[in-house]
Amino acid sequence: MKRIAIVGVGMGNWKTLTVEAKERIQQAQLLIGAKRLIEPFSHAPTVISYRPEEIRAVVEQTDKEEIVIVMSGDTGFYSGTKKLLQYLKEWEVKIYPGISSISYLSAQIGISWEDAKILSLHGREENLEEALFQYDKVFLLTAGKMNELCQRLTSHGFGDYDIYIGEWLSYPQERITIGKVREMQQLESNPLACCFLIANGEKKRRPSFGIGDELFVRGNVPITKSEIRAVTLSKLSLRKTDIVYDIGAGTGSVSVEMAIAASMGKVYAVECQEEAQQLIEQNKEKFQLENLELVKGMAPDVMNNLPKPDVAFLGGTKGNMEQILTVLQQKNPKIHLVINAITLETMSQALEILKKLKFRNLDLVQLFPARAKQVGKYHMMTALNPVFLITADASGATLKRGYDLGVMDVISK
């Protein structure tokens, strides 16, 4: 009977192995792993491989019973273990964790890490700037290019943050560099680099809900007013990991607020007008949003290659509302959406199409915002354009977004 062990070897230096992991490796009749990880061990036959499908094939074909698969780092910390387990379901597998880079680096520099936001740039996209706004301490697994990362962060106003960079951790050539982000803009680093970023002094903040209109780059493109945006965001009920479409994005004011709310997700701002496209890019840069992407062109044509959306906001459809809603429902039968309309005709058309497509949980609200204007020593209220907000869920949705089962049970009673 084959017994398989997945062993995390920590930083890669065998001296940092746990005693239990070392004993399991010594019992191995066959070792499988990346070359740099299994080189220190010569007591058993080895197979150099790190691809799950290849490892499965080796396990199937070998007549050895004690098999150890060596993984870098900690088996539960951005490890390939999760995927590998899917290929080894028919065998008994035991996992032996290793020391993670975050644990090792924090020990070397003498700080705790339980309050850190943890991100990885290894083949992933992360909204690092948003994490720095939200947390005082961020741990980052990088893909090297520390100089480019520090240049970007410095340009976005994080140059005074403290940075602790660890390279080749646990190896003889280990290097730990400490300084300010702006001081590391020329630092050449290897791909095995990680770092802590820590706020120094007053933490950077930014408004995140109903952002003042004056804070956006506006040009001559109409902007969704802050009061309308605040209620719209409430109706959208965004989760941090949502994929969101902003169709007819205009200046990108709603896109910006959605990207802040869906900080671990992605917002696709669909816009066909050239001036508006430029404004979206400028506002993306101003608010430092790596998870906001401009999609140039007319909806729904440019939506085909976008990932499945969780939520969509329709601010302008250029007469293509039914086609857009049809595509959205096809891409996600459970999609949640909000439509903003100024005219009675657009509102009526939206309701008719939503009913035709069997959308559920239809809700209609009209807002009449007004702002105070000083006239001499008095203040008078000046009305803004009233706006209809239509909220709906595609026919596959079982619950109204924003409510859990318990609340829905209470409401239904």
Buried (B, 14 or more C-beta within 10 A) or exposed (E): EBBBBBBBBBBBBBEBBBEEBBEBBEEBBBBBBBEBBBEBBEEBEBBBBBEBEBBBBBBEEBEBEBBBBBBBBBBEBBBBBEEBBEBBEEBEBEBBBBBBBBBBBBEBEEBEBEEBBBBBBEEEEBBBBBBBBBBBBBBBBBBBBBBEBBBBBBEBEBBBBBBBBBBBBBEEEBEBBEEBBBBBBEBEBEEBBBBBBBBBEEEBEBEBEBBEBEBBBBBEBBBBBBBBBBBBBBBBBBBEEBBBBBBBBBBBBBBBBBBBBBBBBBBBBBBBBEEBBBBBBBBBEBBBBBBBBBBBEBBBEBBEEBEEBBBBBBBBBEEBBBBBBBBBBEBBEBBBBBBBBEEEEBBEBBBEBBEEBEBBBEEBEEBEBEEEEEEEEEEEEEEEEEBBBBBBBBEEBEBBBBBEEEEEEEEEE
